């Protein structure tokens, strides 16, 4: 099945009351694990690729070629989107689009509001011309993800969210409402009242960044308030690293990467399958 944009899968998820997981690619094994999980769960899936991870793997074109080849080799028949996570500029979004990405996030949230609108509108114009979906962010999601570092959390403003959506034509919105990238220090404190207001005023599928470590009850409440995309990366990285450490601790002389990366791949797959069931996307392909 060819790669698709996020637009239809998120509209359907919002209407039917579940969320599609975005699981970030870090290398071949992550890509294999996530696609295998999606196939076995019969779940739509979004493959997130940060600019840093794309550089690590060789570049945007390499990532697209790898994903497309694995979809063919594994005979994956579920909807798969490949999405630029936290695109830092119009130029990076354009490179991803021309490389074959089917969705991009333009993160201009650190710019003044009018500049955010201008940059986002430019990305939307190019992306929609190519049938590519666009995600944008308002406010500040705390923590660190690759090149994206944010001190503290700044809640998105509902008025600005509504104006951004109306003036840019984006397909989904990531309002910062208390989630963070990376592990949480204490209990997450999500702004559900703000989430409801933003969801009601924009009518768009909402995106929850920093999905690792958020309790199931909060996930379910977020989904009920219009969150249709939930991003997970740290949890998969932790599961992968744990599996590698366990193999090498038990077999300190082991040097064949397949012997420790294979178990890491299996740990990622199991983690992703658990998330798909939690988000409600299993058997929704």
Phi, psi and omega in degrees: 000132181291158177298147180233165175282171180279343194305303184293320183295327181281325175299314179297316180299315180297317181294324186262000172079039171221177178233147175264133179279137165260120180244126188280141176272135176237336178193188181301314185297321176299317182296314178301311185299315184292318179292320177297319178298315181298319179295312183292327179273353185053050186240139168297155183210149176244123178266109180274138179227113175281163178298321180295317179293322178298317177299317181299321183275354176122337180138168183302317183295321178299316181298313180299315180298319179297314181297312182298320180294318180292323177300319179289312182296323181271356183053054180280122184249008179267159178295128180233125173250143173247121198235128174286119183267124179056053172301128189272348185200167174300320183297317181292322177296318180297318178298318179295316179300314183289340177277348178115006174298145182257000179202148177220149169251125171260116181256088177253024186293339180276352177274161171304153189306312183296325178290322175302314179300315183296313181294314182297318180299321180295318178295316180300317181301312180291314184298312183294330175300326182262008180073026183256136180277158184229132173248142176229164183233146170228146186084192182230119172278127185287176176085196183226136172222109181055241183277353185265113180236128180224127177272118177075179182238130174246117182294143175291146178267128185298322179297316179294322179300312181298318181293318179300314181298313183293326186269344184249331182077026178296164184263335176205158187232135175252090177276131178289119184223035174109354178276161179224155172281141179088183182294146177279145171257091186097189183283135173299147180231088184274145180271086185289325179297317178294322179299315180297315181298315181295318178298316180294320186279335181259333183062012180266155168300133179263156183240134177250110175276157178070048184286346180291128174087001177277127182301150182304320181298324178287324175299312182297319179293320178300315180298320180295339181260014173104005176284121185241358179219128180232127185266132179226129175220308185305317183299320177292321179296318180296315180297319179296311182296321179299317181295318179297314180299319181296317180296313184287333175291321180282331182229073186297341179269359183293134179229350179284114185300333180294334183284336176249336177279334175298309175299326177297317178300317180296322179294320178296314181301314180296322178295316180296317179299320177298319179293318180300320178292319179295320181283345178087013184269351178300138180062027177250006181287000000 
